[in-house]
Amino acid sequence: RDITMIVDKNLESANILEQLNLFGEKLVEKLQLLAAFEGEPVPIDKKSLSFRITYRSANETLEDNKINAIHKKLSDKLITEFNATLPE
């Protein structure tokens, strides 16, 4: 699953990846930065960061509703933690 956020230009993507790891969600297998973008239509003091989160379980088949809930929880935490917004 991917998530794109608009954050302050000075924020390092490594800080966001580190925070995602600290959330300790056991079904998150891999985190990676997909893209960073600055320029129109993103405000001049902001940048857009896109991340890919890979979910996996060795014990169960993952259902969409379960992953959607976890993904939303992670997204909400990132938005709060980094004062981020979602692109329009």
N, CA, C and O atoms as a GROMACS GRO file, in nm:
protein
  352
    1ARG      N    1   0.085  -0.118   0.000
    1ARG     CA    2   0.000   0.000   0.000
    1ARG      C    3   0.089   0.123   0.000
    1ARG      O    4   0.197   0.123   0.059
    2ASP      N    5   0.043   0.225  -0.066
    2ASP     CA    6   0.118   0.350  -0.073
    2ASP      C    7   0.047   0.460   0.005
    2ASP      O    8  -0.075   0.457   0.022
    3ILE      N    9   0.126   0.555   0.051
    3ILE     CA   10   0.070   0.675   0.113
    3ILE      C   11   0.154   0.794   0.067
    3ILE      O   12   0.277   0.787   0.063
    4THR      N   13   0.085   0.901   0.031
    4THR     CA   14   0.151   1.025  -0.007
    4THR      C   15   0.109   1.132   0.092
    4THR      O   16  -0.009   1.147   0.124
    5MET      N   17   0.208   1.208   0.140
    5MET     CA   18   0.182   1.313   0.238
    5MET      C   19   0.251   1.441   0.195
    5MET      O   20   0.355   1.438   0.130
    6ILE      N   21   0.193   1.553   0.233
    6ILE     CA   22   0.255   1.684   0.214
    6ILE      C   23   0.311   1.725   0.350
    6ILE      O   24   0.237   1.735   0.448
    7VAL      N   25   0.443   1.749   0.354
    7VAL     CA   26   0.511   1.781   0.480
    7VAL      C   27   0.598   1.905   0.462
    7VAL      O   28   0.619   1.951   0.350
    8ASP      N   29   0.648   1.957   0.575
    8ASP     CA   30   0.740   2.070   0.568
    8ASP      C   31   0.863   2.032   0.486
    8ASP      O   32   0.912   1.919   0.494
    9LYS      N   33   0.910   2.125   0.408
    9LYS     CA   34   1.022   2.103   0.317
    9LYS      C   35   1.148   2.055   0.388
    9LYS      O   36   1.225   1.978   0.331
   10ASN      N   37   1.170   2.098   0.512
   10ASN     CA   38   1.291   2.064   0.586
   10ASN      C   39   1.287   1.926   0.652
   10ASN      O   40   1.388   1.881   0.705
   11LEU      N   41   1.173   1.861   0.651
   11LEU     CA   42   1.159   1.730   0.713
   11LEU      C   43   1.226   1.622   0.628
   11LEU      O   44   1.204   1.614   0.507
   12GLU      N   45   1.309   1.540   0.692
   12GLU     CA   46   1.378   1.433   0.620
   12GLU      C   47   1.291   1.308   0.615
   12GLU      O   48   1.229   1.270   0.714
   13SER      N   49   1.286   1.246   0.499
   13SER     CA   50   1.206   1.125   0.483
   13SER      C   51   1.252   1.013   0.575
   13SER      O   52   1.171   0.931   0.617
   14ALA      N   53   1.381   1.010   0.607
   14ALA     CA   54   1.433   0.908   0.698
   14ALA      C   55   1.366   0.917   0.835
   14ALA      O   56   1.346   0.815   0.900
   15ASN      N   57   1.332   1.037   0.879
   15ASN     CA   58   1.263   1.054   1.006
   15ASN      C   59   1.124   0.990   1.004
   15ASN      O   60   1.081   0.931   1.102
   16ILE      N   61   1.057   1.001   0.891
   16ILE     CA   62   0.924   0.941   0.878
   16ILE      C   63   0.936   0.789   0.876
   16ILE      O   64   0.859   0.720   0.942
   17LEU      N   65   1.032   0.736   0.801
   17LEU     CA   66   1.053   0.591   0.797
   17LEU      C   67   1.088   0.537   0.936
   17LEU      O   68   1.040   0.431   0.976
   18GLU      N   69   1.170   0.611   1.008
   18GLU     CA   70   1.207   0.570   1.144
   18GLU      C   71   1.084   0.567   1.234
   18GLU      O   72   1.065   0.474   1.312
   19GLN      N   73   1.001   0.669   1.222
   19GLN     CA   74   0.879   0.674   1.304
   19GLN      C   75   0.786   0.559   1.270
   19GLN      O   76   0.726   0.500   1.360
   20LEU      N   77   0.772   0.527   1.143
   20LEU     CA   78   0.690   0.413   1.104
   20LEU      C   79   0.739   0.285   1.170
   20LEU      O   80   0.660   0.203   1.216
   21ASN      N   81   0.869   0.267   1.174
   21ASN     CA   82   0.926   0.149   1.240
   21ASN      C   83   0.897   0.150   1.390
   21ASN      O   84   0.870   0.046   1.449
   22LEU      N   85   0.903   0.268   1.451
   22LEU     CA   86   0.879   0.279   1.595
   22LEU      C   87   0.734   0.250   1.633
   22LEU      O   88   0.706   0.216   1.748
   23PHE      N   89   0.641   0.264   1.539
   23PHE     CA   90   0.501   0.234   1.568
   23PHE      C   91   0.484   0.086   1.602
   23PHE      O   92   0.388   0.048   1.670
   24GLY      N   93   0.578   0.002   1.556
   24GLY     CA   94   0.580  -0.138   1.595
   24GLY      C   95   0.466  -0.222   1.543
   24GLY      O   96   0.425  -0.319   1.608
   25GLU      N   97   0.414  -0.188   1.427
   25GLU     CA   98   0.306  -0.269   1.369
   25GLU      C   99   0.367  -0.399   1.315
   25GLU      O  100   0.449  -0.396   1.224
   26LYS      N  101   0.326  -0.512   1.372
   26LYS     CA  102   0.389  -0.640   1.341
   26LYS      C  103   0.364  -0.689   1.199
   26LYS      O  104   0.440  -0.772   1.149
   27LEU      N  105   0.260  -0.641   1.132
   27LEU     CA  106   0.232  -0.686   0.996
   27LEU      C  107   0.306  -0.605   0.890
   27LEU      O  108   0.298  -0.637   0.771
   28VAL      N  109   0.378  -0.500   0.930
   28VAL     CA  110   0.457  -0.423   0.835
   28VAL      C  111   0.588  -0.498   0.811
   28VAL      O  112   0.669  -0.515   0.902
   29GLU      N  113   0.605  -0.542   0.687
   29GLU     CA  114   0.726  -0.616   0.652
   29GLU      C  115   0.835  -0.526   0.597
   29GLU      O  116   0.953  -0.545   0.626
   30LYS      N  117   0.795  -0.426   0.516
   30LYS     CA  118   0.895  -0.343   0.448
   30LYS      C  119   0.839  -0.201   0.432
   30LYS      O  120   0.721  -0.182   0.406
   31LEU      N  121   0.929  -0.103   0.447
   31LEU     CA  122   0.896   0.038   0.428
   31LEU      C  123   0.996   0.096   0.330
   31LEU      O  124   1.116   0.070   0.341
   32GLN      N  125   0.948   0.175   0.236
   32GLN     CA  126   1.042   0.240   0.146
   32GLN      C  127   0.986   0.372   0.093
   32GLN      O  128   0.865   0.389   0.076
   33LEU      N  129   1.078   0.464   0.067
   33LEU     CA  130   1.042   0.591   0.004
   33LEU      C  131   1.029   0.566  -0.145
   33LEU      O  132   1.121   0.514  -0.208
   34LEU      N  133   0.916   0.603  -0.203
   34LEU     CA  134   0.895   0.588  -0.347
   34LEU      C  135   0.934   0.713  -0.424
   34LEU      O  136   0.999   0.706  -0.528
   35ALA      N  137   0.893   0.829  -0.371
   35ALA     CA  138   0.916   0.953  -0.445
   35ALA      C  139   0.911   1.073  -0.351
   35ALA      O  140   0.840   1.073  -0.251
   36ALA      N  141   0.988   1.173  -0.387
   36ALA     CA  142   0.985   1.303  -0.321
   36ALA      C  143   0.966   1.407  -0.430
   36ALA      O  144   1.032   1.401  -0.534
   37PHE      N  145   0.877   1.502  -0.406
   37PHE     CA  146   0.846   1.601  -0.509
   37PHE      C  147   0.832   1.739  -0.446
   37PHE      O  148   0.768   1.754  -0.342
   38GLU      N  149   0.892   1.838  -0.511
   38GLU     CA  150   0.875   1.978  -0.474
   38GLU      C  151   0.837   2.054  -0.599
   38GLU      O  152   0.887   2.025  -0.708
   39GLY      N  153   0.751   2.151  -0.584
   39GLY     CA  154   0.708   2.232  -0.697
   39GLY      C  155   0.557   2.232  -0.709
   39GLY      O  156   0.487   2.165  -0.633
   40GLU      N  157   0.509   2.307  -0.804
   40GLU     CA  158   0.364   2.319  -0.824
   40GLU      C  159   0.303   2.182  -0.846
   40GLU      O  160   0.359   2.102  -0.921
   41PRO      N  161   0.191   2.154  -0.785
   41PRO     CA  162   0.101   2.236  -0.705
   41PRO      C  163   0.131   2.235  -0.555
   41PRO      O  164   0.053   2.288  -0.477
   42VAL      N  165   0.243   2.176  -0.513
   42VAL     CA  166   0.280   2.172  -0.371
   42VAL      C  167   0.327   2.310  -0.328
   42VAL      O  168   0.407   2.372  -0.398
   43PRO      N  169   0.279   2.361  -0.214
   43PRO     CA  170   0.322   2.494  -0.167
   43PRO      C  171   0.475   2.503  -0.157
   43PRO      O  172   0.543   2.403  -0.138
   44ILE      N  173   0.526   2.623  -0.171
   44ILE     CA  174   0.671   2.646  -0.180
   44ILE      C  175   0.748   2.599  -0.057
   44ILE      O  176   0.863   2.559  -0.069
   45ASP      N  177   0.686   2.603   0.061
   45ASP     CA  178   0.755   2.562   0.184
   45ASP      C  179   0.728   2.416   0.222
   45ASP      O  180   0.758   2.374   0.334
   46LYS      N  181   0.670   2.340   0.128
   46LYS     CA  182   0.632   2.200   0.152
   46LYS      C  183   0.691   2.110   0.045
   46LYS      O  184   0.742   2.156  -0.057
   47LYS      N  185   0.682   1.978   0.071
   47LYS     CA  186   0.718   1.879  -0.030
   47LYS      C  187   0.624   1.760  -0.015
   47LYS      O  188   0.564   1.738   0.091
   48SER      N  189   0.612   1.686  -0.122
   48SER     CA  190   0.529   1.567  -0.125
   48SER      C  191   0.620   1.445  -0.113
   48SER      O  192   0.719   1.433  -0.186
   49LEU      N  193   0.587   1.356  -0.021
   49LEU     CA  194   0.662   1.232  -0.004
   49LEU      C  195   0.566   1.114  -0.020
   49LEU      O  196   0.458   1.112   0.039
   50SER      N  197   0.608   1.017  -0.100
   50SER     CA  198   0.528   0.896  -0.119
   50SER      C  199   0.605   0.776  -0.065
   50SER      O  200   0.723   0.758  -0.095
   51PHE      N  201   0.537   0.696   0.015
   51PHE     CA  202   0.597   0.578   0.077
   51PHE      C  203   0.520   0.454   0.037
   51PHE      O  204   0.400   0.459   0.014
   52ARG      N  205   0.590   0.343   0.030
   52ARG     CA  206   0.527   0.213   0.009
   52ARG      C  207   0.543   0.132   0.137
   52ARG      O  208   0.653   0.119   0.191
   53ILE      N  209   0.431   0.079   0.185
   53ILE     CA  210   0.430  -0.005   0.304
   53ILE      C  211   0.384  -0.144   0.260
   53ILE      O  212   0.275  -0.160   0.206
   54THR      N  213   0.470  -0.243   0.283
   54THR     CA  214   0.437  -0.381   0.248
   54THR      C  215   0.394  -0.454   0.375
   54THR      O  216   0.466  -0.456   0.475
   55TYR      N  217   0.275  -0.512   0.369
   55TYR     CA  218   0.220  -0.586   0.481
   55TYR      C  219   0.228  -0.736   0.451
   55TYR      O  220   0.206  -0.779   0.338
   56ARG      N  221   0.262  -0.816   0.554
   56ARG     CA  222   0.269  -0.960   0.535
   56ARG      C  223   0.253  -1.030   0.670
   56ARG      O  224   0.294  -0.979   0.774
   57SER      N  225   0.192  -1.147   0.664
   57SER     CA  226   0.180  -1.231   0.782
   57SER      C  227   0.218  -1.374   0.746
   57SER      O  228   0.178  -1.424   0.641
   58ALA      N  229   0.295  -1.438   0.832
   58ALA     CA  230   0.330  -1.578   0.812
   58ALA      C  231   0.221  -1.670   0.868
   58ALA      O  232   0.222  -1.791   0.844
   59ASN      N  233   0.127  -1.612   0.941
   59ASN     CA  234   0.028  -1.693   1.013
   59ASN      C  235  -0.113  -1.687   0.958
   59ASN      O  236  -0.196  -1.772   0.991
   60GLU      N  237  -0.142  -1.590   0.875
   60GLU     CA  238  -0.280  -1.575   0.829
   60GLU      C  239  -0.284  -1.506   0.693
   60GLU      O  240  -0.190  -1.437   0.654
   61THR      N  241  -0.394  -1.525   0.624
   61THR     CA  242  -0.420  -1.450   0.501
   61THR      C  243  -0.473  -1.314   0.542
   61THR      O  244  -0.566  -1.303   0.621
   62LEU      N  245  -0.413  -1.211   0.487
   62LEU     CA  246  -0.452  -1.075   0.525
   62LEU      C  247  -0.572  -1.030   0.442
   62LEU      O  248  -0.569  -1.032   0.319
   63GLU      N  249  -0.675  -0.990   0.511
   63GLU     CA  250  -0.797  -0.940   0.448
   63GLU      C  251  -0.788  -0.790   0.430
   63GLU      O  252  -0.725  -0.721   0.511
   64ASP      N  253  -0.851  -0.739   0.324
   64ASP     CA  254  -0.848  -0.595   0.295
   64ASP      C  255  -0.893  -0.511   0.414
   64ASP      O  256  -0.829  -0.411   0.446
   65ASN      N  257  -1.002  -0.551   0.479
   65ASN     CA  258  -1.054  -0.467   0.588
   65ASN      C  259  -0.954  -0.455   0.702
   65ASN      O  260  -0.945  -0.350   0.765
   66LYS      N  261  -0.880  -0.562   0.730
   66LYS     CA  262  -0.780  -0.557   0.837
   66LYS      C  263  -0.663  -0.465   0.798
   66LYS      O  264  -0.620  -0.382   0.878
   67ILE      N  265  -0.613  -0.480   0.676
   67ILE     CA  266  -0.501  -0.398   0.630
   67ILE      C  267  -0.546  -0.253   0.615
   67ILE      O  268  -0.470  -0.162   0.648
   68ASN      N  269  -0.666  -0.230   0.565
   68ASN     CA  270  -0.716  -0.092   0.554
   68ASN      C  271  -0.718  -0.023   0.690
   68ASN      O  272  -0.681   0.094   0.700
   69ALA      N  273  -0.760  -0.094   0.794
   69ALA     CA  274  -0.765  -0.035   0.928
   69ALA      C  275  -0.624  -0.003   0.979
   69ALA      O  276  -0.601   0.104   1.035
   70ILE      N  277  -0.530  -0.095   0.959
   70ILE     CA  278  -0.392  -0.071   1.002
   70ILE      C  279  -0.332   0.043   0.923
   70ILE      O  280  -0.265   0.130   0.980
   71HIS      N  281  -0.353   0.045   0.792
   71HIS     CA  282  -0.297   0.150   0.706
   71HIS      C  283  -0.352   0.287   0.746
   71HIS      O  284  -0.277   0.385   0.750
   72LYS      N  285  -0.481   0.294   0.775
   72LYS     CA  286  -0.541   0.421   0.818
   72LYS      C  287  -0.481   0.465   0.951
   72LYS      O  288  -0.452   0.583   0.969
   73LYS      N  289  -0.463   0.371   1.043
   73LYS     CA  290  -0.405   0.404   1.174
   73LYS      C  291  -0.263   0.460   1.156
   73LYS      O  292  -0.228   0.561   1.217
   74LEU      N  293  -0.182   0.396   1.072
   74LEU     CA  294  -0.047   0.445   1.046
   74LEU      C  295  -0.051   0.583   0.979
   74LEU      O  296   0.025   0.672   1.017
   75SER      N  297  -0.137   0.599   0.881
   75SER     CA  298  -0.151   0.728   0.812
   75SER      C  299  -0.190   0.838   0.909
   75SER      O  300  -0.133   0.947   0.907
   76ASP      N  301  -0.289   0.810   0.994
   76ASP     CA  302  -0.335   0.910   1.091
   76ASP      C  303  -0.223   0.948   1.188
   76ASP      O  304  -0.208   1.066   1.222
   77LYS      N  305  -0.145   0.849   1.232
   77LYS     CA  306  -0.034   0.878   1.322
   77LYS      C  307   0.070   0.966   1.255
   77LYS      O  308   0.122   1.060   1.316
   78LEU      N  309   0.100   0.937   1.129
   78LEU     CA  310   0.199   1.018   1.056
   78LEU      C  311   0.150   1.161   1.038
   78LEU      O  312   0.225   1.256   1.054
   79ILE      N  313   0.024   1.175   1.003
   79ILE     CA  314  -0.034   1.308   0.983
   79ILE      C  315  -0.024   1.389   1.112
   79ILE      O  316   0.012   1.506   1.109
   80THR      N  317  -0.056   1.325   1.224
   80THR     CA  318  -0.049   1.394   1.353
   80THR      C  319   0.095   1.423   1.393
   80THR      O  320   0.128   1.535   1.430
   81GLU      N  321   0.180   1.322   1.384
   81GLU     CA  322   0.318   1.333   1.428
   81GLU      C  323   0.398   1.438   1.350
   81GLU      O  324   0.481   1.508   1.408
   82PHE      N  325   0.373   1.449   1.219
   82PHE     CA  326   0.454   1.537   1.135
   82PHE      C  327   0.375   1.655   1.080
   82PHE      O  328   0.421   1.724   0.989
   83ASN      N  329   0.256   1.679   1.136
   83ASN     CA  330   0.175   1.791   1.091
   83ASN      C  331   0.160   1.789   0.939
   83ASN      O  332   0.173   1.891   0.871
   84ALA      N  333   0.132   1.670   0.889
   84ALA     CA  334   0.123   1.648   0.743
   84ALA      C  335  -0.021   1.662   0.697
   84ALA      O  336  -0.115   1.660   0.777
   85THR      N  337  -0.036   1.677   0.568
   85THR     CA  338  -0.168   1.674   0.505
   85THR      C  339  -0.163   1.575   0.390
   85THR      O  340  -0.056   1.538   0.342
   86LEU      N  341  -0.280   1.534   0.348
   86LEU     CA  342  -0.289   1.447   0.230
   86LEU      C  343  -0.308   1.535   0.107
   86LEU      O  344  -0.369   1.641   0.117
   87PRO      N  345  -0.257   1.494  -0.007
   87PRO     CA  346  -0.275   1.575  -0.127
   87PRO      C  347  -0.423   1.580  -0.166
   87PRO      O  348  -0.500   1.488  -0.140
   88GLU      N  349  -0.458   1.689  -0.229
   88GLU     CA  350  -0.599   1.705  -0.272
   88GLU      C  351  -0.620   1.642  -0.406
   88GLU      O  352  -0.732   1.644  -0.458
   0.00000   0.00000   0.00000
